[in-house]
Amino acid sequence: MPMIKTKDGVDIFYKDWGSGQPIVFSHGWPLSSDDWDAQMLFFLGKGFRVIAHDRRGHGRSAQVADGHDMDHYADDLAALTAHLDLKNAIHVGHSTGGGEVVHYIARHGESRVAKAAIIAAVPPLMVKTPSNPGGLPKDVFDGLQAQVAANRAQFYRDLPAGPFYGYNRPGAKPSEGIIQNWWRQGMMGGAKAHYDGIVAFSQTDFTEDLKKIAVPVLVMHGDDDQIVPYADSGPLSAKLLKNGTLKTYKGFPHGMPTTEAETINADLLAFIKG
């Protein structure tokens, strides 16, 4: 399996298919690069080089105890782009991966980056604070950690079967394969990484990162996102970016890159080519 070793000795698994302009995909919590199957195949078929890694502690990467924070996530992504010597890359991040992309560009600069897209992403800040009154109360995230610690296997069944893909909505048609694939990806990763990752995605404030970014960024968010609520995420990120464009999807769920892949892929392609 293709791996890189980070400066702190962590083995990171990645996929690197095709040639052409690189598109680098950063996955959400607690999944893996496999969550990008629909995008990887689509863009590979359009003549792009597609790259995705499993975040430390997730998927096939090493299940280490430490470094489950946005600084390490961004540095691991930077190590991958340097190892592959990527230039003029498009970065696409979903959910926690959107935070990773934003922090990577702000922390490591834009010399290798052409554009970025963040989908149902956690920036600017998920948790409620005096300066972020629209955020979710901290006890919401404490509850997620408690469920990871108590019965991760059941929690990872209930989340995709319900709010992640909007399968709890009236008239929804749940896909058993999608639910089981989410469970499979989640259970491949390490409990410690997932437990700590909840703090990373909920308590990291990306406000200053967003302000630093000058490359074009497409902010894609569904207005029925039950995981990262729309009003306190997508529109706020788009305003903070120097060159941000907000695209709102009526009724789309958090997991829209999977359930609404045809629409998301077409809009990403138009943005990349535009």
Rosetta blueprint (number, residue, H / E / L):
1 M L
2 P L
3 M E
4 I E
5 K E
6 T L
7 K L
8 D L
9 G L
10 V L
11 D E
12 I E
13 F E
14 Y E
15 K E
16 D E
17 W E
18 G L
19 S L
20 G L
21 Q L
22 P E
23 I E
24 V E
25 F E
26 S E
27 H L
28 G L
29 W L
30 P L
31 L L
32 S L
33 S H
34 D H
35 D H
36 W H
37 D H
38 A H
39 Q H
40 M H
41 L H
42 F H
43 F H
44 L H
45 G H
46 K L
47 G L
48 F L
49 R E
50 V E
51 I E
52 A E
53 H E
54 D L
55 R L
56 R L
57 G L
58 H L
59 G L
60 R L
61 S L
62 A L
63 Q L
64 V L
65 A L
66 D L
67 G L
68 H L
69 D L
70 M H
71 D H
72 H H
73 Y H
74 A H
75 D H
76 D H
77 L H
78 A H
79 A H
80 L H
81 T H
82 A H
83 H H
84 L L
85 D L
86 L L
87 K L
88 N L
89 A E
90 I E
91 H E
92 V E
93 G E
94 H E
95 S L
96 T H
97 G H
98 G H
99 G H
100 E H
101 V H
102 V H
103 H H
104 Y H
105 I H
106 A H
107 R H
108 H H
109 G L
110 E L
111 S L
112 R L
113 V E
114 A E
115 K E
116 A E
117 A E
118 I E
119 I E
120 A L
121 A L
122 V L
123 P L
124 P L
125 L L
126 M L
127 V E
128 K L
129 T E
130 P L
131 S L
132 N E
133 P L
134 G L
135 G L
136 L E
137 P L
138 K H
139 D H
140 V H
141 F H
142 D H
143 G H
144 L H
145 Q H
146 A H
147 Q H
148 V H
149 A H
150 A H
151 N H
152 R H
153 A H
154 Q H
155 F H
156 Y H
157 R H
158 D H
159 L H
160 P H
161 A H
162 G L
163 P L
164 F L
165 Y L
166 G L
167 Y L
168 N L
169 R L
170 P L
171 G L
172 A L
173 K L
174 P L
175 S L
176 E H
177 G H
178 I H
179 I H
180 Q H
181 N H
182 W H
183 W H
184 R H
185 Q H
186 G H
187 M H
188 M H
189 G L
190 G L
191 A H
192 K H
193 A H
194 H H
195 Y H
196 D H
197 G H
198 I H
199 V H
200 A H
201 F H
202 S H
203 Q H
204 T L
205 D L
206 F L
207 T H
208 E H
209 D H
210 L H
211 K H
212 K H
213 I L
214 A L
215 V L
216 P L
217 V E
218 L E
219 V E
220 M E
221 H E
222 G E
223 D L
224 D L
225 D L
226 Q L
227 I L
228 V L
229 P L
230 Y H
231 A H
232 D H
233 S L
234 G H
235 P H
236 L H
237 S H
238 A H
239 K H
240 L H
241 L L
242 K L
243 N L
244 G E
245 T E
246 L E
247 K E
248 T E
249 Y E
250 K L
251 G L
252 F L
253 P L
254 H L
255 G L
256 M H
257 P H
258 T H
259 T H
260 E L
261 A H
262 E H
263 T H
264 I H
265 N H
266 A H
267 D H
268 L H
269 L H
270 A H
271 F H
272 I H
273 K H
274 G L
